[in-house]
């Protein structure tokens, strides 16, 4: 099985990196296009960038002329994240393999829903807002849970202990942040910054796992990132 697993690790790494890069570029480009009002990373939500209709929504004034760019970024990130997770799962066995593939696909569906159904007053009126928030929940919770659970798994093996610890910290921080977002929604806090604490953890995790996968590729004697104890010892 080693000859099958080796090509999958760099491919999964490249897919994770590409998804993260496209997502961050789409966000930066779309935010820079806001002129009146200017986009606030502290107060505006990320999904505000994807709103296709200007106007006030949940107390925030929305006007995103390049909303198509952001929505494309959401969808492409979701597709690439799902592909990378499935590729990563192919280096595993047992329940870890199934969990990684399924959770990756769930996260992918979440990103696609966010990019397809926007958060706006119009969405609230036409009944699609629920689909947007369902997608956001699937993407944020799915991505951070995947990081946390795989981190706990990887931490058990000396060769993957570092990426395991990084994954645990990122996943836990992301889940705490999204919980704080819901609990402080009307508290006047910088909700955009809090939301980013639950989304950027996923992006950082993608990049961290990609680095670990590439380092594993470079050092053939290192345990496989994602491998179970049994396959690591063989």
Protein Blocks (a to p, Z undefined) as FASTA:
>chain_A
ZZmmmmmmmmmmmmmmmmmmmmmmmmmmmmmmpmbdcddfklpcfklmmpcbgcdeehia
cddfklmmmmmmmmmmmmmmmmmmmmmmmmpghjllmmmmmmmmmmmmmmmmmmmpccdf
klmmnopmmmmmmmmmmmmmmmmmmmmmmmmmmmmpmklmmmmmmmmmmmmmmmmmmmmm
mmmmmnopafklmmmmmmmmmmmmmmmmmmmmmmmmmmmmbccehiafklmmZZ
